[in-house]
Amino acid sequence: MSPKPVRAIVSPQRQRDALAAILSTLDPRFLAIPQRILDLIPPRAYGYESGTAELFDKRTAPAFDPMAAVTVAADVAVSALLEPHRCARLVQHHDENAANPPMSEVTGKLIDVAMQSGAVARTTRSVIVTRLMDLASAADIDPQVRAQATESLRKLSARLAAASKSGEEIELAHRRATRDDIEQFLIRPDAPRKRIVPPAMPPGPPI
């Protein structure tokens, strides 16, 4: 008598539904803080800049930094999708059954997200590149995961290079800077680099 199966992979459709749900949280319209809300957040009063734990780090002090909040929110989703063990499972489960989504499908969707324009999209792009670099340079993960992360960086760099050369100066500058960061990383992935570290989530999530 054969033993009953004790392991079952979630159906491919359900996996893709879950992926779509997470990716929806990276939509710039979802991440952007409405102007009516920003207008209600004043700068911290002098002498009260610290002492409260549940604050976002900011690069616009003393004013509230909406992009810091966007970075934290985007990083929650991106880090979850690119978690090393989860990526290794994607590789393994796709190998067992080609109907299961491969890791390249997940990174491909993230590249699509990174190709959007606007301040919120640029912030998310930086998060995606940082987390892909973390995967590509990690020493203690599945080599196939490292390879896919590296290939995804190459694909993103190529798409940024092929993108329209028209648009806002800040958008073009960010695309070029992102490509420069990727190319420098791919040439010397083990060399020290000034990586953009997303700010930590304040205590007490969800926020």
PLY file of the C-alpha trace (Angstrom):
ply
format ascii 1.0
element vertex 207
property float x
property float y
property float z
element edge 206
property int vertex1
property int vertex2
end_header
0.00 0.00 0.00
1.51 3.31 -1.10
1.68 6.10 1.48
-0.53 9.13 0.93
1.23 12.25 -0.40
2.13 14.69 2.33
3.47 17.42 0.02
1.57 19.35 -2.61
2.66 22.39 -4.60
0.11 25.17 -4.84
-1.52 25.19 -8.26
0.21 27.32 -10.94
-2.86 29.53 -11.33
-3.06 30.24 -7.62
0.63 31.06 -7.56
0.16 33.52 -10.41
-2.88 35.04 -8.73
-0.81 35.61 -5.60
1.99 37.13 -7.65
-0.45 39.51 -9.34
-1.86 40.54 -5.97
1.60 41.38 -4.62
2.61 43.19 -7.80
-0.51 45.34 -7.54
0.97 46.86 -4.38
3.88 48.15 -6.50
1.59 50.14 -8.79
2.65 53.81 -8.49
-1.00 54.77 -8.01
-1.16 52.44 -5.01
2.14 53.57 -3.48
1.77 57.31 -3.97
0.56 59.27 -0.96
-2.27 61.59 -2.05
-1.43 65.28 -2.07
-4.34 65.98 0.30
-2.61 63.76 2.86
0.86 65.24 2.29
-0.61 68.68 2.89
-1.69 67.55 6.36
1.78 66.40 7.47
3.79 69.34 8.83
7.55 69.32 9.49
8.51 68.08 12.94
8.77 70.96 15.40
12.30 71.99 16.40
13.46 69.87 19.31
10.98 67.08 18.54
12.74 65.48 15.57
13.37 62.28 17.55
11.99 60.42 20.53
9.18 58.71 18.61
10.00 55.27 17.19
7.24 55.04 14.62
8.66 57.52 12.14
9.97 57.01 8.63
13.58 57.95 8.00
13.75 60.97 5.73
16.16 62.66 3.36
14.10 65.84 3.21
14.39 66.86 6.88
12.70 68.59 8.48
9.86 68.00 6.01
8.14 64.62 5.70
9.73 62.46 3.00
6.99 60.73 0.98
9.55 58.78 -1.07
10.94 57.23 2.10
7.49 55.86 2.84
7.22 54.62 -0.76
10.62 52.93 -0.46
9.65 51.08 2.70
6.32 49.96 1.27
7.85 48.82 -2.03
10.63 46.97 -0.24
8.10 44.92 1.73
6.79 43.44 -1.52
10.06 43.22 -3.44
11.97 41.61 -0.57
9.20 39.05 -0.14
9.21 38.13 -3.83
13.01 37.91 -3.96
13.49 36.09 -0.66
16.30 33.55 -1.42
14.47 30.45 -0.17
11.32 31.40 -2.05
13.32 31.92 -5.24
14.99 28.53 -4.79
11.57 26.93 -4.45
10.45 28.61 -7.66
13.44 27.11 -9.47
12.87 23.66 -7.97
9.11 23.53 -8.45
9.36 24.71 -12.05
11.90 21.96 -12.64
9.42 19.42 -11.24
6.52 20.77 -13.31
7.03 23.27 -16.13
3.51 24.60 -15.53
4.69 26.18 -12.29
5.97 29.76 -12.70
9.76 29.96 -12.98
11.82 32.53 -11.12
12.35 34.34 -14.42
8.61 35.02 -14.57
8.73 36.77 -11.20
11.83 38.81 -12.04
10.38 39.61 -15.46
7.31 41.11 -13.83
9.54 43.15 -11.52
11.49 44.41 -14.52
8.19 45.54 -16.05
7.50 47.45 -12.83
10.98 48.99 -12.93
10.41 50.29 -16.45
7.60 52.62 -15.42
8.19 56.37 -15.19
7.64 58.90 -12.45
9.08 59.65 -9.03
7.34 56.72 -7.33
8.35 54.33 -10.10
11.98 55.50 -9.91
11.99 54.85 -6.19
10.62 51.34 -6.74
13.17 50.77 -9.52
16.00 51.47 -7.09
14.56 49.02 -4.58
14.26 46.29 -7.22
17.83 46.79 -8.42
19.17 46.74 -4.86
17.39 43.50 -4.00
18.45 41.83 -7.27
22.04 42.81 -6.52
21.71 41.35 -3.04
20.63 38.03 -4.59
23.28 38.09 -7.28
26.06 38.70 -4.77
24.92 36.36 -1.99
27.36 33.56 -1.28
25.10 31.14 0.57
22.15 30.69 -1.78
21.24 28.38 -4.65
23.64 29.10 -7.56
20.67 28.97 -9.94
19.04 31.79 -8.01
22.22 33.86 -8.23
22.42 33.20 -11.96
18.81 34.26 -12.54
19.24 37.42 -10.47
22.35 38.32 -12.47
20.58 37.67 -15.77
17.65 39.80 -14.62
20.00 42.72 -13.96
21.38 42.34 -17.49
17.86 42.31 -18.94
16.84 45.39 -16.98
19.98 47.24 -18.08
19.27 46.35 -21.72
15.66 47.52 -21.49
16.70 50.79 -19.88
19.22 51.31 -22.69
16.57 50.63 -25.33
13.93 52.85 -23.69
12.84 56.09 -25.28
15.41 58.87 -25.04
12.68 61.48 -24.66
11.10 62.50 -21.40
11.89 64.38 -18.23
15.55 65.02 -17.53
15.30 63.40 -14.09
13.82 60.24 -15.62
16.58 59.95 -18.22
19.23 60.67 -15.59
17.86 57.98 -13.29
17.79 55.42 -16.08
21.41 56.17 -16.94
22.47 56.08 -13.30
20.69 52.77 -12.80
22.40 51.29 -15.86
25.76 52.56 -14.62
25.19 50.94 -11.22
24.21 47.63 -12.82
27.14 47.59 -15.23
29.61 48.42 -12.48
28.13 45.67 -10.34
28.28 43.08 -13.13
31.91 43.90 -13.92
33.07 43.59 -10.32
30.24 42.05 -8.27
32.54 41.33 -5.31
34.01 44.82 -5.14
32.68 47.20 -2.50
29.84 49.30 -3.85
27.83 52.20 -2.54
24.53 50.38 -2.53
21.32 52.26 -1.87
19.98 50.75 1.33
16.20 51.11 1.68
15.23 52.63 5.02
14.04 50.21 7.66
10.35 49.88 8.36
9.39 51.73 11.53
8.30 49.59 14.49
4.70 48.50 14.65
3.90 47.28 11.11
1.57 47.10 9.35
1.42 50.87 9.00
0 1
1 2
2 3
3 4
4 5
5 6
6 7
7 8
8 9
9 10
10 11
11 12
12 13
13 14
14 15
15 16
16 17
17 18
18 19
19 20
20 21
21 22
22 23
23 24
24 25
25 26
26 27
27 28
28 29
29 30
30 31
31 32
32 33
33 34
34 35
35 36
36 37
37 38
38 39
39 40
40 41
41 42
42 43
43 44
44 45
45 46
46 47
47 48
48 49
49 50
50 51
51 52
52 53
53 54
54 55
55 56
56 57
57 58
58 59
59 60
60 61
61 62
62 63
63 64
64 65
65 66
66 67
67 68
68 69
69 70
70 71
71 72
72 73
73 74
74 75
75 76
76 77
77 78
78 79
79 80
80 81
81 82
82 83
83 84
84 85
85 86
86 87
87 88
88 89
89 90
90 91
91 92
92 93
93 94
94 95
95 96
96 97
97 98
98 99
99 100
100 101
101 102
102 103
103 104
104 105
105 106
106 107
107 108
108 109
109 110
110 111
111 112
112 113
113 114
114 115
115 116
116 117
117 118
118 119
119 120
120 121
121 122
122 123
123 124
124 125
125 126
126 127
127 128
128 129
129 130
130 131
131 132
132 133
133 134
134 135
135 136
136 137
137 138
138 139
139 140
140 141
141 142
142 143
143 144
144 145
145 146
146 147
147 148
148 149
149 150
150 151
151 152
152 153
153 154
154 155
155 156
156 157
157 158
158 159
159 160
160 161
161 162
162 163
163 164
164 165
165 166
166 167
167 168
168 169
169 170
170 171
171 172
172 173
173 174
174 175
175 176
176 177
177 178
178 179
179 180
180 181
181 182
182 183
183 184
184 185
185 186
186 187
187 188
188 189
189 190
190 191
191 192
192 193
193 194
194 195
195 196
196 197
197 198
198 199
199 200
200 201
201 202
202 203
203 204
204 205
205 206
